[in-house]
Structures are given as structure tokens and as C-alpha cells.
Amino acid sequence: DNDTHLTSINQHRSESIKNFKKQAAEMLQQICSKYSKVEMGQNALVKIPDANRGCLASRNILAVVLSEREDLYQVGASTGVLEKL
């Protein structure tokens, strides 16, 4: 009886892992279709989160893509290289 219970648990776990990977792939596909690929040296409009800007500061800044690694971009603006958003 205990073995069947453990087998059932393992089946549920493996099914959960499979479904989680499927959801992750679908989310990645949605993101890739929503945002276009940016090349190095290209200008990009970067949205500044509300928490990181003052009430009179602009919502976006114009930045240049400096490098790309693992689908993450390093961008620079007139004030310098942006650390993170």
C-alpha cells in the first residue's frame, strides 16, 4: 500500500514538472513574439519604473544597446551605463 502511494506521488510530481516546463515554454514564446530582437548599437526606448523616478522625471529614456548576453542587454544613456531596472 505504501509503495503504491509513493508511486502515485512520483507520477504526480513528474506530471507537474512536465506541465511547468510546458507553461514556461509558452510564456517564453509570448514574450518573444511581443518584443523584437535588438541589435548592438541600436537605439532603444527604455521605460523607467515609477518607483525609480521622480514626479517630474520622464517616463522613458533613450539608450543605446552596448552588449547582449543570454538575452539580457547592457544599455548606455547620456548619464552613463544603466545598472539594472
Residue pairs with C-beta under 8 A, 6 or more apart in sequence:
38 44
38 65
38 68
38 73
39 65
40 65
40 66
40 67
40 68
41 64
41 65
42 64
42 65
43 62
43 63
43 64
43 65
44 62
44 63
44 64
44 65
44 73
44 75
45 60
45 61
45 62
45 63
46 60
46 61
46 62
46 63
46 75
46 77
46 82
46 85
47 59
47 60
47 85
48 57
48 58
48 59
48 60
48 61
48 85
49 85
52 85
53 59
61 77
62 77
63 75
63 76
63 77
63 82
64 75
64 76
64 77
65 73
65 74
65 75
66 73
66 74
66 75
66 76
66 81
67 73
67 74
68 74
74 81
74 82
75 81
75 82
76 82
